[in-house]
Amino acid sequence: MAHGGPQGQLLGADGQEVQPEALVQELSSCRALRGCPKIFLLQACRGRYRDAGMGPTALPRSWCWLRAAPDTPSHADVLQIYADAQGSSFRGPTPGSCGQADILMVYAAAEGCVAYWDEKGSDFIQTLVEVLRAAPGGDLLELLMEVNRQMCALDVLGPDCDEHRKACLEIRSWLRHWLCLQLPSPC
């Protein structure tokens, strides 16, 4: 969590600015972390734009087929089943792998936008914690899509604005494997 600048830079407590990509590059070059997934959750503004969102719009009757029932398997469900059947799991570095591989970056705001928080904290972080608690052990990318869905449905008030605004995450993934968080074993 940090203040962010108009070009996406993070502002440190020491007054120094750094681009998130510089942090990624620093950790990616660390030999001890090579082949390990690196997850960056960035709660910082990336500009000054405040998204007013779009009002509710009714879909034409002919578009009702777009609304699938919640229990209809999605493409992601099929991929998860396939991965489970293949026994896919993170197995460490692949010989000759790219230094950019195994990175997941999640921004609390789209490029150019404000990231919202209030005296109760960050809606992004609070929603992320709720989703992770509700589905421990689930695929992290799928869980992040659920966080984004919930964030997009929220109406937020900024500290300097009395009008409702919208927030949407930006998720960038260079992961090569499914990534599922594990609960610690009871002692």
CNS distance restraints for C-alpha pairs under 8 A (distance, minus, plus):
assign (resid   1 and name CA) (resid  42 and name CA) 6.17 0.50 0.50
assign (resid   1 and name CA) (resid  43 and name CA) 4.65 0.50 0.50
assign (resid   1 and name CA) (resid  44 and name CA) 5.96 0.50 0.50
assign (resid   2 and name CA) (resid  10 and name CA) 6.20 0.50 0.50
assign (resid   2 and name CA) (resid  11 and name CA) 6.19 0.50 0.50
assign (resid   2 and name CA) (resid  12 and name CA) 6.73 0.50 0.50
assign (resid   2 and name CA) (resid  42 and name CA) 7.93 0.50 0.50
assign (resid   2 and name CA) (resid  43 and name CA) 6.49 0.50 0.50
assign (resid   2 and name CA) (resid  44 and name CA) 5.26 0.50 0.50
assign (resid   3 and name CA) (resid  10 and name CA) 6.02 0.50 0.50
assign (resid   3 and name CA) (resid  11 and name CA) 5.32 0.50 0.50
assign (resid   3 and name CA) (resid  12 and name CA) 7.54 0.50 0.50
assign (resid   3 and name CA) (resid  44 and name CA) 5.27 0.50 0.50
assign (resid   3 and name CA) (resid  45 and name CA) 6.29 0.50 0.50
assign (resid   4 and name CA) (resid   8 and name CA) 5.99 0.50 0.50
assign (resid   4 and name CA) (resid   9 and name CA) 5.55 0.50 0.50
assign (resid   4 and name CA) (resid  10 and name CA) 4.58 0.50 0.50
assign (resid   4 and name CA) (resid  11 and name CA) 5.71 0.50 0.50
assign (resid   4 and name CA) (resid  44 and name CA) 4.92 0.50 0.50
assign (resid   4 and name CA) (resid  45 and name CA) 4.48 0.50 0.50
assign (resid   4 and name CA) (resid  46 and name CA) 5.60 0.50 0.50
assign (resid   4 and name CA) (resid  47 and name CA) 7.34 0.50 0.50
assign (resid   5 and name CA) (resid   9 and name CA) 5.05 0.50 0.50
assign (resid   5 and name CA) (resid  10 and name CA) 6.29 0.50 0.50
assign (resid   5 and name CA) (resid  11 and name CA) 7.00 0.50 0.50
assign (resid   5 and name CA) (resid  45 and name CA) 6.60 0.50 0.50
assign (resid   5 and name CA) (resid  46 and name CA) 5.91 0.50 0.50
assign (resid   5 and name CA) (resid  47 and name CA) 6.09 0.50 0.50
assign (resid   6 and name CA) (resid  45 and name CA) 7.75 0.50 0.50
assign (resid   6 and name CA) (resid  46 and name CA) 5.62 0.50 0.50
assign (resid   6 and name CA) (resid  47 and name CA) 4.01 0.50 0.50
assign (resid   6 and name CA) (resid  48 and name CA) 6.65 0.50 0.50
assign (resid   6 and name CA) (resid 112 and name CA) 6.72 0.50 0.50
assign (resid   7 and name CA) (resid  46 and name CA) 6.40 0.50 0.50
assign (resid   7 and name CA) (resid  47 and name CA) 6.54 0.50 0.50
assign (resid   7 and name CA) (resid 112 and name CA) 7.43 0.50 0.50
assign (resid   8 and name CA) (resid  19 and name CA) 6.77 0.50 0.50
assign (resid   8 and name CA) (resid  20 and name CA) 7.77 0.50 0.50
assign (resid   8 and name CA) (resid  45 and name CA) 7.12 0.50 0.50
assign (resid   8 and name CA) (resid  46 and name CA) 4.28 0.50 0.50
assign (resid   8 and name CA) (resid  47 and name CA) 6.60 0.50 0.50
assign (resid   8 and name CA) (resid 111 and name CA) 7.25 0.50 0.50
assign (resid   8 and name CA) (resid 112 and name CA) 7.42 0.50 0.50
assign (resid   9 and name CA) (resid  17 and name CA) 6.07 0.50 0.50
assign (resid   9 and name CA) (resid  18 and name CA) 5.40 0.50 0.50
assign (resid   9 and name CA) (resid  19 and name CA) 4.47 0.50 0.50
assign (resid   9 and name CA) (resid  20 and name CA) 6.61 0.50 0.50
assign (resid   9 and name CA) (resid  46 and name CA) 7.27 0.50 0.50
assign (resid  10 and name CA) (resid  17 and name CA) 5.54 0.50 0.50
assign (resid  10 and name CA) (resid  18 and name CA) 5.30 0.50 0.50
assign (resid  10 and name CA) (resid  19 and name CA) 6.04 0.50 0.50
assign (resid  10 and name CA) (resid  20 and name CA) 6.84 0.50 0.50
assign (resid  10 and name CA) (resid  44 and name CA) 7.12 0.50 0.50
assign (resid  11 and name CA) (resid  15 and name CA) 6.16 0.50 0.50
assign (resid  11 and name CA) (resid  16 and name CA) 5.91 0.50 0.50
assign (resid  11 and name CA) (resid  17 and name CA) 4.68 0.50 0.50
assign (resid  11 and name CA) (resid  18 and name CA) 6.70 0.50 0.50
assign (resid  12 and name CA) (resid  16 and name CA) 5.32 0.50 0.50
assign (resid  12 and name CA) (resid  17 and name CA) 6.18 0.50 0.50
assign (resid  12 and name CA) (resid  18 and name CA) 7.75 0.50 0.50
assign (resid  18 and name CA) (resid  22 and name CA) 6.80 0.50 0.50
assign (resid  18 and name CA) (resid  23 and name CA) 7.79 0.50 0.50
assign (resid  19 and name CA) (resid  23 and name CA) 7.12 0.50 0.50
assign (resid  20 and name CA) (resid  24 and name CA) 6.43 0.50 0.50
assign (resid  21 and name CA) (resid  25 and name CA) 6.06 0.50 0.50
assign (resid  22 and name CA) (resid  26 and name CA) 6.12 0.50 0.50
assign (resid  23 and name CA) (resid  27 and name CA) 6.31 0.50 0.50
assign (resid  24 and name CA) (resid  28 and name CA) 5.91 0.50 0.50
assign (resid  25 and name CA) (resid  29 and name CA) 6.18 0.50 0.50
assign (resid  25 and name CA) (resid 100 and name CA) 7.99 0.50 0.50
assign (resid  26 and name CA) (resid  30 and name CA) 6.76 0.50 0.50
assign (resid  27 and name CA) (resid  33 and name CA) 7.16 0.50 0.50
assign (resid  27 and name CA) (resid  38 and name CA) 7.97 0.50 0.50
assign (resid  28 and name CA) (resid  33 and name CA) 6.96 0.50 0.50
assign (resid  28 and name CA) (resid  34 and name CA) 6.61 0.50 0.50
assign (resid  28 and name CA) (resid  99 and name CA) 6.03 0.50 0.50
assign (resid  28 and name CA) (resid 100 and name CA) 6.78 0.50 0.50
assign (resid  29 and name CA) (resid  33 and name CA) 7.97 0.50 0.50
assign (resid  29 and name CA) (resid  34 and name CA) 7.37 0.50 0.50
assign (resid  29 and name CA) (resid  99 and name CA) 7.14 0.50 0.50
assign (resid  30 and name CA) (resid  34 and name CA) 6.48 0.50 0.50
assign (resid  33 and name CA) (resid  37 and name CA) 7.86 0.50 0.50
assign (resid  33 and name CA) (resid  38 and name CA) 7.96 0.50 0.50
assign (resid  34 and name CA) (resid  93 and name CA) 6.75 0.50 0.50
assign (resid  34 and name CA) (resid  99 and name CA) 7.62 0.50 0.50
assign (resid  35 and name CA) (resid  92 and name CA) 5.07 0.50 0.50
assign (resid  35 and name CA) (resid  93 and name CA) 3.91 0.50 0.50
assign (resid  35 and name CA) (resid  94 and name CA) 7.22 0.50 0.50
assign (resid  35 and name CA) (resid 101 and name CA) 7.67 0.50 0.50
assign (resid  35 and name CA) (resid 102 and name CA) 6.64 0.50 0.50
assign (resid  36 and name CA) (resid  92 and name CA) 6.27 0.50 0.50
assign (resid  36 and name CA) (resid  93 and name CA) 7.16 0.50 0.50
assign (resid  36 and name CA) (resid 102 and name CA) 6.47 0.50 0.50
assign (resid  37 and name CA) (resid 102 and name CA) 4.59 0.50 0.50
assign (resid  37 and name CA) (resid 103 and name CA) 5.72 0.50 0.50
assign (resid  37 and name CA) (resid 104 and name CA) 7.51 0.50 0.50
assign (resid  37 and name CA) (resid 175 and name CA) 7.23 0.50 0.50
assign (resid  38 and name CA) (resid 102 and name CA) 6.25 0.50 0.50
assign (resid  38 and name CA) (resid 103 and name CA) 4.85 0.50 0.50
assign (resid  38 and name CA) (resid 104 and name CA) 6.22 0.50 0.50
assign (resid  39 and name CA) (resid 103 and name CA) 6.02 0.50 0.50
assign (resid  39 and name CA) (resid 104 and name CA) 4.79 0.50 0.50
assign (resid  39 and name CA) (resid 105 and name CA) 5.99 0.50 0.50
assign (resid  39 and name CA) (resid 106 and name CA) 7.96 0.50 0.50
assign (resid  40 and name CA) (resid 103 and name CA) 7.90 0.50 0.50
assign (resid  40 and name CA) (resid 104 and name CA) 6.15 0.50 0.50
assign (resid  40 and name CA) (resid 105 and name CA) 4.70 0.50 0.50
assign (resid  40 and name CA) (resid 106 and name CA) 6.13 0.50 0.50
assign (resid  41 and name CA) (resid 105 and name CA) 6.14 0.50 0.50
assign (resid  41 and name CA) (resid 106 and name CA) 4.94 0.50 0.50
assign (resid  41 and name CA) (resid 107 and name CA) 6.24 0.50 0.50
assign (resid  41 and name CA) (resid 108 and name CA) 7.73 0.50 0.50
assign (resid  42 and name CA) (resid 105 and name CA) 7.52 0.50 0.50
assign (resid  42 and name CA) (resid 106 and name CA) 6.04 0.50 0.50
assign (resid  42 and name CA) (resid 107 and name CA) 4.83 0.50 0.50
assign (resid  42 and name CA) (resid 108 and name CA) 6.06 0.50 0.50
assign (resid  43 and name CA) (resid 107 and name CA) 6.35 0.50 0.50
assign (resid  43 and name CA) (resid 108 and name CA) 5.05 0.50 0.50
assign (resid  43 and name CA) (resid 109 and name CA) 7.75 0.50 0.50
assign (resid  43 and name CA) (resid 115 and name CA) 6.67 0.50 0.50
assign (resid  43 and name CA) (resid 122 and name CA) 7.59 0.50 0.50
assign (resid  43 and name CA) (resid 124 and name CA) 7.57 0.50 0.50
assign (resid  43 and name CA) (resid 125 and name CA) 7.88 0.50 0.50
assign (resid  44 and name CA) (resid 107 and name CA) 7.50 0.50 0.50
assign (resid  44 and name CA) (resid 108 and name CA) 6.62 0.50 0.50
assign (resid  44 and name CA) (resid 109 and name CA) 7.42 0.50 0.50
assign (resid  44 and name CA) (resid 114 and name CA) 7.68 0.50 0.50
assign (resid  44 and name CA) (resid 115 and name CA) 5.64 0.50 0.50
assign (resid  45 and name CA) (resid 108 and name CA) 7.70 0.50 0.50
assign (resid  45 and name CA) (resid 109 and name CA) 6.53 0.50 0.50
assign (resid  45 and name CA) (resid 112 and name CA) 7.87 0.50 0.50
assign (resid  45 and name CA) (resid 113 and name CA) 6.31 0.50 0.50
assign (resid  45 and name CA) (resid 114 and name CA) 4.55 0.50 0.50
assign (resid  45 and name CA) (resid 115 and name CA) 4.54 0.50 0.50
assign (resid  45 and name CA) (resid 116 and name CA) 7.78 0.50 0.50
assign (resid  46 and name CA) (resid 109 and name CA) 6.67 0.50 0.50
assign (resid  46 and name CA) (resid 110 and name CA) 7.13 0.50 0.50
assign (resid  46 and name CA) (resid 111 and name CA) 5.55 0.50 0.50
assign (resid  46 and name CA) (resid 112 and name CA) 4.94 0.50 0.50
assign (resid  46 and name CA) (resid 113 and name CA) 5.30 0.50 0.50
assign (resid  46 and name CA) (resid 114 and name CA) 6.06 0.50 0.50
assign (resid  46 and name CA) (resid 115 and name CA) 7.27 0.50 0.50
assign (resid  47 and name CA) (resid 111 and name CA) 6.92 0.50 0.50
assign (resid  47 and name CA) (resid 112 and name CA) 3.95 0.50 0.50
assign (resid  47 and name CA) (resid 113 and name CA) 4.67 0.50 0.50
assign (resid  47 and name CA) (resid 114 and name CA) 5.71 0.50 0.50
assign (resid  48 and name CA) (resid 112 and name CA) 6.26 0.50 0.50
assign (resid  48 and name CA) (resid 113 and name CA) 5.39 0.50 0.50
assign (resid  48 and name CA) (resid 114 and name CA) 5.36 0.50 0.50
assign (resid  49 and name CA) (resid 112 and name CA) 5.97 0.50 0.50
assign (resid  49 and name CA) (resid 113 and name CA) 4.48 0.50 0.50
assign (resid  49 and name CA) (resid 114 and name CA) 5.89 0.50 0.50
assign (resid  50 and name CA) (resid 113 and name CA) 6.05 0.50 0.50
assign (resid  50 and name CA) (resid 114 and name CA) 5.94 0.50 0.50
assign (resid  50 and name CA) (resid 165 and name CA) 6.53 0.50 0.50
assign (resid  50 and name CA) (resid 166 and name CA) 7.57 0.50 0.50
assign (resid  51 and name CA) (resid 113 and name CA) 7.46 0.50 0.50
assign (resid  51 and name CA) (resid 165 and name CA) 5.53 0.50 0.50
assign (resid  51 and name CA) (resid 166 and name CA) 5.35 0.50 0.50
assign (resid  51 and name CA) (resid 167 and name CA) 6.96 0.50 0.50
assign (resid  52 and name CA) (resid 164 and name CA) 6.81 0.50 0.50
assign (resid  52 and name CA) (resid 165 and name CA) 4.65 0.50 0.50
assign (resid  52 and name CA) (resid 166 and name CA) 5.91 0.50 0.50
assign (resid  53 and name CA) (resid 165 and name CA) 6.44 0.50 0.50
assign (resid  53 and name CA) (resid 166 and name CA) 5.49 0.50 0.50
assign (resid  59 and name CA) (resid  63 and name CA) 6.13 0.50 0.50
assign (resid  59 and name CA) (resid  64 and name CA) 7.22 0.50 0.50
assign (resid  60 and name CA) (resid  64 and name CA) 7.33 0.50 0.50
assign (resid  63 and name CA) (resid  67 and name CA) 7.96 0.50 0.50
assign (resid  68 and name CA) (resid  72 and name CA) 6.49 0.50 0.50
assign (resid  73 and name CA) (resid  77 and name CA) 5.67 0.50 0.50
assign (resid  73 and name CA) (resid  78 and name CA) 6.94 0.50 0.50
assign (resid  74 and name CA) (resid  78 and name CA) 6.50 0.50 0.50
assign (resid  75 and name CA) (resid  79 and name CA) 6.26 0.50 0.50
assign (resid  76 and name CA) (resid  80 and name CA) 6.09 0.50 0.50
assign (resid  76 and name CA) (resid 142 and name CA) 7.64 0.50 0.50
assign (resid  77 and name CA) (resid  81 and name CA) 6.22 0.50 0.50
assign (resid  78 and name CA) (resid  82 and name CA) 6.18 0.50 0.50
assign (resid  79 and name CA) (resid  83 and name CA) 6.07 0.50 0.50
assign (resid  80 and name CA) (resid  84 and name CA) 6.06 0.50 0.50
assign (resid  81 and name CA) (resid  85 and name CA) 6.14 0.50 0.50
assign (resid  82 and name CA) (resid  86 and name CA) 6.21 0.50 0.50
assign (resid  83 and name CA) (resid  87 and name CA) 6.20 0.50 0.50
assign (resid  83 and name CA) (resid  88 and name CA) 5.26 0.50 0.50
assign (resid  83 and name CA) (resid 178 and name CA) 7.99 0.50 0.50
assign (resid  84 and name CA) (resid  88 and name CA) 6.08 0.50 0.50
assign (resid  88 and name CA) (resid 177 and name CA) 7.35 0.50 0.50
assign (resid  88 and name CA) (resid 178 and name CA) 7.11 0.50 0.50
assign (resid  89 and name CA) (resid 177 and name CA) 6.49 0.50 0.50
assign (resid  89 and name CA) (resid 178 and name CA) 6.22 0.50 0.50
assign (resid  89 and name CA) (resid 179 and name CA) 7.57 0.50 0.50
assign (resid  90 and name CA) (resid 177 and name CA) 5.71 0.50 0.50
assign (resid  90 and name CA) (resid 178 and name CA) 6.82 0.50 0.50
assign (resid  90 and name CA) (resid 179 and name CA) 7.13 0.50 0.50
assign (resid  93 and name CA) (resid  97 and name CA) 6.87 0.50 0.50
assign (resid  97 and name CA) (resid 101 and name CA) 7.12 0.50 0.50
assign (resid 100 and name CA) (resid 174 and name CA) 6.90 0.50 0.50
assign (resid 101 and name CA) (resid 174 and name CA) 5.20 0.50 0.50
assign (resid 101 and name CA) (resid 175 and name CA) 6.03 0.50 0.50
assign (resid 101 and name CA) (resid 176 and name CA) 6.84 0.50 0.50
assign (resid 102 and name CA) (resid 173 and name CA) 7.84 0.50 0.50
assign (resid 102 and name CA) (resid 174 and name CA) 5.42 0.50 0.50
assign (resid 102 and name CA) (resid 175 and name CA) 4.21 0.50 0.50
assign (resid 102 and name CA) (resid 176 and name CA) 6.03 0.50 0.50
assign (resid 102 and name CA) (resid 177 and name CA) 7.93 0.50 0.50
assign (resid 103 and name CA) (resid 173 and name CA) 6.06 0.50 0.50
assign (resid 103 and name CA) (resid 174 and name CA) 5.06 0.50 0.50
assign (resid 103 and name CA) (resid 175 and name CA) 5.61 0.50 0.50
assign (resid 104 and name CA) (resid 171 and name CA) 7.50 0.50 0.50
assign (resid 104 and name CA) (resid 172 and name CA) 5.89 0.50 0.50
assign (resid 104 and name CA) (resid 173 and name CA) 4.53 0.50 0.50
assign (resid 104 and name CA) (resid 174 and name CA) 6.11 0.50 0.50
assign (resid 104 and name CA) (resid 175 and name CA) 6.46 0.50 0.50
assign (resid 105 and name CA) (resid 171 and name CA) 5.93 0.50 0.50
assign (resid 105 and name CA) (resid 172 and name CA) 5.09 0.50 0.50
assign (resid 105 and name CA) (resid 173 and name CA) 6.33 0.50 0.50
assign (resid 106 and name CA) (resid 169 and name CA) 6.92 0.50 0.50
assign (resid 106 and name CA) (resid 170 and name CA) 5.79 0.50 0.50
assign (resid 106 and name CA) (resid 171 and name CA) 4.57 0.50 0.50
assign (resid 106 and name CA) (resid 172 and name CA) 6.32 0.50 0.50
assign (resid 107 and name CA) (resid 169 and name CA) 5.63 0.50 0.50
assign (resid 107 and name CA) (resid 170 and name CA) 5.06 0.50 0.50
assign (resid 107 and name CA) (resid 171 and name CA) 6.40 0.50 0.50
assign (resid 108 and name CA) (resid 115 and name CA) 5.65 0.50 0.50
assign (resid 108 and name CA) (resid 116 and name CA) 7.95 0.50 0.50
assign (resid 108 and name CA) (resid 124 and name CA) 6.06 0.50 0.50
assign (resid 108 and name CA) (resid 167 and name CA) 7.80 0.50 0.50
assign (resid 108 and name CA) (resid 168 and name CA) 7.08 0.50 0.50
assign (resid 108 and name CA) (resid 169 and name CA) 4.95 0.50 0.50
assign (resid 108 and name CA) (resid 170 and name CA) 6.80 0.50 0.50
assign (resid 109 and name CA) (resid 113 and name CA) 5.69 0.50 0.50
assign (resid 109 and name CA) (resid 114 and name CA) 6.15 0.50 0.50
assign (resid 109 and name CA) (resid 115 and name CA) 4.97 0.50 0.50
assign (resid 109 and name CA) (resid 167 and name CA) 6.37 0.50 0.50
assign (resid 109 and name CA) (resid 168 and name CA) 5.73 0.50 0.50
assign (resid 109 and name CA) (resid 169 and name CA) 5.02 0.50 0.50
assign (resid 109 and name CA) (resid 170 and name CA) 6.24 0.50 0.50
assign (resid 110 and name CA) (resid 114 and name CA) 7.99 0.50 0.50
assign (resid 110 and name CA) (resid 167 and name CA) 7.93 0.50 0.50
assign (resid 110 and name CA) (resid 168 and name CA) 6.18 0.50 0.50
assign (resid 110 and name CA) (resid 169 and name CA) 5.82 0.50 0.50
assign (resid 110 and name CA) (resid 170 and name CA) 5.24 0.50 0.50
assign (resid 111 and name CA) (resid 170 and name CA) 7.77 0.50 0.50
assign (resid 115 and name CA) (resid 167 and name CA) 7.23 0.50 0.50
assign (resid 116 and name CA) (resid 122 and name CA) 6.61 0.50 0.50
assign (resid 116 and name CA) (resid 123 and name CA) 7.09 0.50 0.50
assign (resid 116 and name CA) (resid 156 and name CA) 7.30 0.50 0.50
assign (resid 116 and name CA) (resid 157 and name CA) 7.69 0.50 0.50
assign (resid 116 and name CA) (resid 158 and name CA) 6.04 0.50 0.50
assign (resid 116 and name CA) (resid 167 and name CA) 7.54 0.50 0.50
assign (resid 117 and name CA) (resid 121 and name CA) 5.37 0.50 0.50
assign (resid 117 and name CA) (resid 122 and name CA) 4.30 0.50 0.50
assign (resid 117 and name CA) (resid 123 and name CA) 6.14 0.50 0.50
assign (resid 117 and name CA) (resid 158 and name CA) 7.19 0.50 0.50
assign (resid 117 and name CA) (resid 159 and name CA) 7.90 0.50 0.50
assign (resid 118 and name CA) (resid 122 and name CA) 6.59 0.50 0.50
assign (resid 118 and name CA) (resid 158 and name CA) 7.40 0.50 0.50
assign (resid 118 and name CA) (resid 159 and name CA) 6.78 0.50 0.50
assign (resid 121 and name CA) (resid 125 and name CA) 7.87 0.50 0.50
assign (resid 121 and name CA) (resid 126 and name CA) 7.49 0.50 0.50
assign (resid 122 and name CA) (resid 126 and name CA) 6.12 0.50 0.50
assign (resid 123 and name CA) (resid 127 and name CA) 5.89 0.50 0.50
assign (resid 123 and name CA) (resid 151 and name CA) 7.56 0.50 0.50
assign (resid 124 and name CA) (resid 128 and name CA) 6.05 0.50 0.50
assign (resid 124 and name CA) (resid 147 and name CA) 7.61 0.50 0.50
assign (resid 124 and name CA) (resid 151 and name CA) 6.92 0.50 0.50
assign (resid 125 and name CA) (resid 129 and name CA) 6.18 0.50 0.50
assign (resid 126 and name CA) (resid 130 and name CA) 6.29 0.50 0.50
assign (resid 127 and name CA) (resid 131 and name CA) 6.16 0.50 0.50
assign (resid 127 and name CA) (resid 147 and name CA) 6.10 0.50 0.50
assign (resid 127 and name CA) (resid 150 and name CA) 7.50 0.50 0.50
assign (resid 127 and name CA) (resid 151 and name CA) 7.47 0.50 0.50
assign (resid 128 and name CA) (resid 132 and name CA) 6.11 0.50 0.50
assign (resid 128 and name CA) (resid 144 and name CA) 7.37 0.50 0.50
assign (resid 128 and name CA) (resid 147 and name CA) 5.80 0.50 0.50
assign (resid 129 and name CA) (resid 133 and name CA) 6.06 0.50 0.50
assign (resid 130 and name CA) (resid 134 and name CA) 6.16 0.50 0.50
assign (resid 131 and name CA) (resid 135 and name CA) 6.29 0.50 0.50
assign (resid 131 and name CA) (resid 143 and name CA) 6.68 0.50 0.50
assign (resid 131 and name CA) (resid 146 and name CA) 7.39 0.50 0.50
assign (resid 131 and name CA) (resid 147 and name CA) 6.61 0.50 0.50
assign (resid 132 and name CA) (resid 136 and name CA) 5.44 0.50 0.50
assign (resid 132 and name CA) (resid 138 and name CA) 7.97 0.50 0.50
assign (resid 132 and name CA) (resid 143 and name CA) 7.07 0.50 0.50
assign (resid 135 and name CA) (resid 143 and name CA) 7.84 0.50 0.50
assign (resid 136 and name CA) (resid 181 and name CA) 6.94 0.50 0.50
assign (resid 136 and name CA) (resid 182 and name CA) 7.06 0.50 0.50
assign (resid 136 and name CA) (resid 183 and name CA) 6.94 0.50 0.50
assign (resid 137 and name CA) (resid 180 and name CA) 5.29 0.50 0.50
assign (resid 137 and name CA) (resid 181 and name CA) 5.07 0.50 0.50
assign (resid 137 and name CA) (resid 182 and name CA) 5.28 0.50 0.50
assign (resid 137 and name CA) (resid 183 and name CA) 7.00 0.50 0.50
assign (resid 138 and name CA) (resid 142 and name CA) 7.51 0.50 0.50
assign (resid 138 and name CA) (resid 143 and name CA) 6.78 0.50 0.50
assign (resid 138 and name CA) (resid 180 and name CA) 5.50 0.50 0.50
assign (resid 138 and name CA) (resid 181 and name CA) 7.02 0.50 0.50
assign (resid 139 and name CA) (resid 143 and name CA) 6.28 0.50 0.50
assign (resid 139 and name CA) (resid 178 and name CA) 6.41 0.50 0.50
assign (resid 139 and name CA) (resid 179 and name CA) 5.61 0.50 0.50
assign (resid 139 and name CA) (resid 180 and name CA) 4.66 0.50 0.50
assign (resid 139 and name CA) (resid 181 and name CA) 7.56 0.50 0.50
assign (resid 140 and name CA) (resid 144 and name CA) 6.07 0.50 0.50
assign (resid 140 and name CA) (resid 178 and name CA) 7.77 0.50 0.50
assign (resid 140 and name CA) (resid 179 and name CA) 5.67 0.50 0.50
assign (resid 140 and name CA) (resid 180 and name CA) 5.60 0.50 0.50
assign (resid 140 and name CA) (resid 181 and name CA) 7.17 0.50 0.50
assign (resid 141 and name CA) (resid 145 and name CA) 6.31 0.50 0.50
assign (resid 141 and name CA) (resid 179 and name CA) 7.55 0.50 0.50
assign (resid 142 and name CA) (resid 146 and name CA) 6.49 0.50 0.50
assign (resid 143 and name CA) (resid 147 and name CA) 6.31 0.50 0.50
assign (resid 144 and name CA) (resid 148 and name CA) 6.14 0.50 0.50
assign (resid 144 and name CA) (resid 171 and name CA) 7.93 0.50 0.50
assign (resid 145 and name CA) (resid 149 and name CA) 6.13 0.50 0.50
assign (resid 146 and name CA) (resid 150 and name CA) 6.22 0.50 0.50
assign (resid 147 and name CA) (resid 151 and name CA) 6.06 0.50 0.50
assign (resid 148 and name CA) (resid 152 and name CA) 6.01 0.50 0.50
assign (resid 148 and name CA) (resid 168 and name CA) 6.22 0.50 0.50
assign (resid 148 and name CA) (resid 169 and name CA) 5.64 0.50 0.50
assign (resid 149 and name CA) (resid 153 and name CA) 6.39 0.50 0.50
assign (resid 150 and name CA) (resid 154 and name CA) 6.49 0.50 0.50
assign (resid 151 and name CA) (resid 166 and name CA) 7.91 0.50 0.50
assign (resid 151 and name CA) (resid 167 and name CA) 6.12 0.50 0.50
assign (resid 151 and name CA) (resid 168 and name CA) 6.12 0.50 0.50
assign (resid 151 and name CA) (resid 169 and name CA) 7.50 0.50 0.50
assign (resid 152 and name CA) (resid 166 and name CA) 6.29 0.50 0.50
assign (resid 152 and name CA) (resid 167 and name CA) 5.64 0.50 0.50
assign (resid 152 and name CA) (resid 168 and name CA) 5.30 0.50 0.50
assign (resid 153 and name CA) (resid 166 and name CA) 7.74 0.50 0.50
assign (resid 154 and name CA) (resid 166 and name CA) 6.61 0.50 0.50
assign (resid 154 and name CA) (resid 167 and name CA) 7.46 0.50 0.50
assign (resid 155 and name CA) (resid 164 and name CA) 5.46 0.50 0.50
assign (resid 155 and name CA) (resid 165 and name CA) 5.62 0.50 0.50
assign (resid 155 and name CA) (resid 166 and name CA) 5.62 0.50 0.50
assign (resid 155 and name CA) (resid 167 and name CA) 7.95 0.50 0.50
assign (resid 156 and name CA) (resid 164 and name CA) 5.38 0.50 0.50
assign (resid 156 and name CA) (resid 165 and name CA) 5.18 0.50 0.50
assign (resid 156 and name CA) (resid 166 and name CA) 6.14 0.50 0.50
assign (resid 156 and name CA) (resid 167 and name CA) 7.51 0.50 0.50
assign (resid 157 and name CA) (resid 161 and name CA) 6.35 0.50 0.50
assign (resid 157 and name CA) (resid 162 and name CA) 6.28 0.50 0.50
assign (resid 157 and name CA) (resid 163 and name CA) 6.31 0.50 0.50
assign (resid 157 and name CA) (resid 164 and name CA) 5.17 0.50 0.50
assign (resid 157 and name CA) (resid 165 and name CA) 6.14 0.50 0.50
assign (resid 158 and name CA) (resid 162 and name CA) 7.17 0.50 0.50
assign (resid 158 and name CA) (resid 163 and name CA) 7.97 0.50 0.50
assign (resid 158 and name CA) (resid 164 and name CA) 7.87 0.50 0.50
assign (resid 158 and name CA) (resid 165 and name CA) 7.56 0.50 0.50
